[in-house]
Amino acid sequence: MKTNAREVDKLVEEHLKMYPYISKERVGELTIDQRIAICISELLSILPEKEVTFINFRYINGWTIVKVAQEMNYSQQMIYVIRKKVLMKIYLGISHLLNNKEKCEMKER
């Protein structure tokens, strides 16, 4: 399990970047990445609008922090605060799946 805050942020960011490309259909046996994507979908439906907007701009559209800040009319510092909050919320929402993924990867070794 990741304990370093930067490692956690990177891990969540990786899943957010993959999110648009992973099937969220609940058909048959789901991969761990599909389960994570479904969980992220559910989290996006309950997060505050500004956090969802940030995720869409930053991770779905791939915009820079500067461009996100300009578009959302926030300072860059405030965007980093939003980023930190939303990454932690998503991590807390998917951490149980990430732990299972790590255990499966360790078994495969």
ABEGO torsion letter per residue (X at the ends): XBABAAAAAAAAAAAAAAAAABBABBBEBBBAAAAAAAAAAAAAAABBAAAAAAAAAAAAAGBBAAAAAAAAGBBAAAAAAAAAAAAAAAAAAAAAAAAAAAAAAAAAX
